Each structure stands twice: as C-alpha cells, then as structure tokens.
Amino acid sequence: MNITVVPPDVNRCQADFTVAEGQIRFGLAAIKGCGGAAAEAIRAERQAHGPFRSLFDFCERIDPSVANRAAIEALIKAGALDLLGGRRAQFMATIDRALQSGAAALADRRSGQRGLFDDADVSDNVAAPETNLPDVPEWGQREMLALEKEVLGFYLTSHPLAEHAETLRTYCSHTTTEAAALAHRSEVLLGGMLASLKFSHTKNPRQGSTNTKYVMFDLEDTAGIMRSIVWPEDFANFGHLIEADAIVALRGVVDKRPGSEEANLIVNEVIPLADLPGRLTRGVAIRLDAQQHGERGLEGLYEILRGYPGKCEVQLTIALEDGSRVVCACDKLRVSINAELRSRVDDLLGAGHVRLIAATTSRSAPATNGNGNYARAAARR
C-alpha cells in the first residue's frame, strides 16, 4: 500500500501502533519481550520529562521492575534505541553497566538522596557525561535482521534476501505467490530462505532403497511463503544443503490436492545460489553508451571478452548519441562468464552495464535431466 512503517523508537513511538505524518509508527508493546506495562512506562516517562538521551539515561529513568533486562534487550534487538547515540552491539555489551547505574539511581531516589544536578532540566538535549560505549563491531546484517525478526515477528528495516535480489530475479521462474497460483504439477525454480525445518523418517522406504529421512520446511521469499518437502531419495543427494536460514534455489513441482487451492512444493533439487550463474546462464547482455564510452570503450570491451572464451552468447546494446539504440548479437564471440570477467567489464564501463541472461526451457512439458530430476530454469528479464 506504499505506507511507510517507522521502526520502533523509544523517543517517538507510543505503546500501541499510531499514525503520524502519513506513516505508521510501530507500537512498543508489540515488541516481543517488552510488553504493555513497559511500553506505557516508557511513554509516560518521556512525556513527563522529555526524550531519552542515552542508554544510561533510559535505564536510570525507567523502573527496572517494569522494564527489566529482557525488555531492554528486546528494545535493543528491535532497534528502538538506535537513536540514543550508539550501535546495537554496543548497547548489548553495555547493558549490565547501564542497569547497575539505573539501580543505583533508583535506590537514591527511594532513599531521598539528591544529586548535584537533580534540579537541572532533564529535558534539555545536552548529552549526559556517560561512560563511553565499548568499541565493539556492529552485528552483521544477517544477525541483526534475525534478531529483529525474533522480537518483531518479521523483517522490518530490510530482508536477508535483499542482497540476492538480482540473482533471484534473474534465475527464478516464479515467486512463491506466483507459484501457488499455478496448476498442479507445474514445474518451477524458486529461491529464498529456509525456515521451520522438520526432519522425519518414512515408515516404508522405496523398494530397493534404504533412504528414509526426509524434511519439510517453509521457503520464504520477499513475496510470501510456500511449504516444501524433500523426499528421501532427493534428501540423500541434497540434504547437506538444507539448514535453517540457508538461502538457496529449489527446483521442483507444485503440488495441489484435488479441490484445494493450497499449494506445496515437491523439491527435486537444491541448488546453492553461487552455483546458479555457472549452471543456468545462457549468455551476457552488455550495454554501452556511445557518448560515454566511445570507440575506445568498445575496443577495450572486445579485448576483455576475447580473453574468456567459452559457450555463453554475448548480446551488445549500444546507445547512440541521437537517442536510438542498436542491439547486436555477437554470433562469433562466445565467452565463459565468471566473477573476474564481470569485475573487469564493470571497471571498464562502470557498474550496471552487465546483465546475465538465464537459460530457459518450456513451461509446459516436464523435462528431466540425467539424474531424473526436473530440469527447468526460466528467466525473468
């Protein structure tokens, strides 16, 4: 719906979801581990005495009996403290000292002690002289997103598949949502992240086989989720690639029970994303700009390509100075596509001028490869 959901923030969000400036602000009470009482205490304290200025300031002003360590850790994982002058990993490494400082401040308040600056306006924006946060590296993107999903229930600021978007778009035939709408036994090549794995054993193995272990899991992409299953014979070949949060491509067929719209995926092959270009690339499309790159750029490109002979076709599009385009099929030039080739072309022409062309096969007829698995890879251009 193109409505922005603002990530949780202890200085802007209420206990419940709210709307402000045409955006949805995440409700603090919806953070798993925080809870309604802690969220309401945060809102009330902020309203009474102004925004929180640091992790230490937050812990000194919020009663730990209302917002305990688990609640503060959940706020850190959700990114609700991101604007308090530190990184999530720093906050997590400092939480013990911050809680001790908060407990001492609470004890002083209960005993009636007053500090030298207690009469100062706590709502001013001058940062308190806190102990410096430790110099620890921030969590990796994947770890950060996993913790974010743990407490929010979904990926909010980004998605683990974002960095693989181009690869998935190039080689996958459908998204999970598109595949679910296909007819029974339609062949697909899907890609995404594996979750909710459940391993089990069949009671009756196939005749002549000793393989009994199989696995069911959810394949999650940016469009949705599809329940998937790898039966014993294929699990014996690809089971080592199946683990929680693995990002892979799955080749298989859509399975629908008669009279039901619910769709599952019967997986015949599991393919690491890194293997897709080498296995399923038909060619490479390269775009040049006559004004930007000129004849020298064209000559330089030819010298690079001829150094990587192979079987993949080359399509060349030249944008002319008058605004027209010329598309050339380089019939006599075939290349072997690898990371080094793409890197050298990027260095010559600039990023964004190279696009891989995926191999395609018919959607209607099930083809099989030498191993008996369904062999279909479709390109979305």
N, C-alpha and C positions, 0 to 999 in steps of 0.2 A: 504493500500500500504506500510505499515511499514515505513512511513516517519514521523519523529517527527515534531510536530508543537510547536515551542517555545512560551511560553506565552508572552504577551506584556511586554516590559521593556523600560522605557524612556531612558535608557543608552545604549541600543543595537539595538532597532528596528527603522526602517525608517517610513515614513508616509504611504507608501504602503507595501504590503507583499513582502518580499525579500527572497532569498535563500542564505544561508551561512553555510559552513561546512556540506553540505548534509542535512540541516534542513530548514524548512520553519519558518521564523520569522514573527510573527503577525504584521500586519500594524496598526500603531497607529490611522490612520484616519478611520479604520474600527470599532473603539470603539464607540458605540452609545453615543452621547453627547460630544465627543471630537472634531471631525471634521477635515477637511483637513488643515485649516489655523492654528489651534493649533498644530496639528501634525507636520507641516512643521516648525513652530516656535521652537518647541522642538528640532527637528533635527538640525536646523541651529545654535541654541544657544549651543548645545552640541558640534557640530563640531568646532565652533569658540572658545569656552572657556573651553572645557573639560567636563567630565561626571558630572552629578549632584550628590551632596554628601549627601543631606538630603531633607526633605520636605520643610524646611525653605529656603535652598539654591535654590531649584526649584522655589518656589514662588517669591523669590527676583530677579531671573534672567529671568523669563518669564512674559511678559507684560500681566496683568490681563484683558486687553481689548481684547486680543487674546485668552487666556486660562482662562476663568472665573471660578467661583466656581463650576458650574455644570460640566465643563470639567474636573476639578481636581478630583471631586467626582467620575466621571466616570472612571478616571485613577486608582483611589484607588480601586474601586469595581472590575476592571478588573485585578488587581494585578500588574499593570505597575509600581508601586512604591515600590514593595515588597523588593527590594534590597537596599533601601535607609535607612536601619537601624531602622526599626520599623514594627509593625503589622498593618494590615488594620484598625482594630478598633481604634488603637492609632492615626493613621493618620486622620481618620474621626473626632475623638474627638479634634484634634489639628488644624483642617483646618482654623478655624477663626483666631487664633493667627498667623498662617503661612501667611494667606492672608493680615493681618494687617502689618506684618513685610515686606511683599513684596510691599505693597502700600507705606509704608514709604521709602523703598529703591528706588522705582521708583520716588517718589517726590523729594528725594535728588538728584537723577541723573538729573532730569529735571531742578532743581534749580542750578545745578552746584556744589553742595557740594561734598566734597570728604572725605571719612573716613580715619582713621589712617592706615588701611591695604589695601587701594584701589590699591596700586601699587604691592601688593603681587600677585604671580602667582596663579590665581584661579583654575588652572588645577591640582594643587598638590592634593594628596589623603588624606591630613590631615583633619579630620572632623572638621567642624566649631563648635565653642562653643555654640551650640544651647541650648535653654531651654529644659530640659529633657521632654520626652514624658510622658503623664499620664499613670499611671499603671492601665490600664483597660484590662479586659479579652478579648481575641480574639473572634471574631464571631464564632458561632458553624459551623460545617462543612456544614450543610444543608443550613443555612442562607448565608454562604459565596458562596456556589455554586449557590444559587438562584440569588444573586446579580451579580455574574459572568455571568450567562446566560442572565440577564437583559441587560447588556451592550455589550456582545459579540454575543448573539443570540444562543448560545449553551454552553454545559458544556465542558470546555477545560481541566482543571487540574485533574478533577475526575468526578464522576457521583453519584447522590444521591442513585442509586441502587447498588453501589459497595459493600456496607456493607451487602446487602441482596443477593449477587450473589449466594452463596451456597444454600440458601433456594429456590430461584427461579429455579436454575438448577436442584435441587432435585425433586421438585413437579410440575413444569410447564411442560405441554406436548409439547409446541412449543414456539418459539419466535414469535413476531408479523410478521416478514418477512416470517417465515416458514408457519404460519397460513394463510397468504394472498395467498399462493400458493396452498392451499388445495381446495378440491371440495366443492361446495355449500352444506350447512347443516352439514359439518364436525364438530364434537364436539371437543372442545379444553379447556384447562385450561391454561390461560395466566396470567402473573404477570407483574406489572410495576407501573408507576406513572400516576395519573390522571391530565389532563390539558385541558384547553379550554372548561370548562363546560358551557353548555347552557340548562337551565331549561325551560320547557314549559308545556302546557296542551293540551290534546286531546279534540277535539270538541265533539266527540261521545264516551263516555265511554263504556266499555264492558257491555253487558246486565247483569243486576243484580249487577253491581258494581258501586261504587261512586268514584273510584280512577281515576283521570285524569292526575295527574302530572307525567312527565317523564323527562329524562335527556339524552343528548348526550354529549360525551366528547372524547378526544384523550387518548388512552392508550399508553404510551411511555415506551419502554424498551431500552436496550442498542443496539438492532438491528434495531429498527425503530419505527413507529407509526401506530396504527390502530384505525380508527374511530369506536366508540362503542355507543350503545344505550341501555338504561334500560327502558322498557315499564312500564306503570302504575302499573300493578299487582305486578311485581317484585320490582319496586321502593318503593311501600308501605312497603315491607319487608326489603329492604336493603338501602333505600335512606339515612339513617342516617350515612352510611359509606362512602358516596360519597361526597368528598370535594376536592378543589384544592390542588394539590401536595400530596394527600394521596397515599400511596404505599400499594397496595392490590393485591389479586388474583381474577381473573374473570373466572367464568365457563360459557360457552355459546356455540353458534354455529356460524360458518362462514356464512355470508350472501352475496351472489353474484347475481346481476341482470343478466338475460339472455343476453348473448352476451357481457358482460362486465367482464374485469379482476379485476376491483376494488372490494375490499373485505371490508366488515364491520363486526363487532362482535355484535350479539344479545346476551345480557348478561342475564343469568338466575339466577345467584347467585354471590354475592360479599363476598369474604372471607378475613378477616384480616390475614396478614402474620403470626402473632403469633398463629393463630388457625390451620395453616396447619399441623404442626407436630402431634398434637393431633388427627386430623381428618383423615389424609391421610398417616399415617406412617404404613407400614406393618411389619417392623422389623428394626433391627440394625445390621450393619456389623462391627466387631471389628478385628483389625489386631494386632498381637503380633509378636515380634522378639525373637526367642529362645535364641539368644546370649545376647540380651539386657535385656530382662525381665525374662527369665528363668522360672523354675517351680514355684518359689515363686510368680512371677507375675501372672501366670495362676491361682494359688490358690487364690490370692488376688482378681483377677477379678471375680472369681466364688462367693466369699463371697459378693462382691458388688452386682452382678446381682441377687443373690437369695434373696436379701433384697427388691427387687422391683418386686414382682410377678404381672403378667398381661397377655395380649393376644398377644403381639408382639414377633415375632420369633427372634432368635439370630443366626447369621452366624459368625463363627470364622475362621479367616485365620491366620495360624502360619507360619512364615518364618523360615525355618530351617537353621542350620549353613552351610550346604552344598549348599545353594542357592536355594533349592527346596521349594515349598510351599504346605501346607496341608490345604484344605478347609473343615470345619466341619459344618454340620447342626445340631444344638443342639436341637433335637426334644423334649426333656423332659424339656427344660428350656424356659419359656416364661416370658417376662418382661413388665413392664409399663414404657414407656420412658418419661422422664421429664428432666428439666434442671439440677436438683440435681444429677440424675444418670449420665448424660453426664459429669458434672463437676467432679464427683468422679473418673470416668474412666480416664478422662484427667489428673487428679492429679496422678493417679497410673501409667499410661502408657506414658503420655506426649501428647501434642496436636497433632491432625492429625491422630489419630488411630481409630476414631469412625466416621462412616458414616451411615446416616439414609437411609432406603430403603422405597421408596414410594409405596403406593398401586397402582395397575394397573388394568385397565379394557380394554375390546376390543375397538379398534378404529372404528370398522365398524358398530356395532349395537348400536343405541342410547338407553342407559339405563336410567331409571328415578328413582328418589328416592321417598320417601313417600310424598314429597311436590310437585311432578310433575316436578321438575327441572331436567335438565340433570345432571347425576351423573357419571362423568368421570374424573379420575386423572391418568395421565401417568407419569412414571418415566424415567428420562434420567440418565443413570449410566455412 
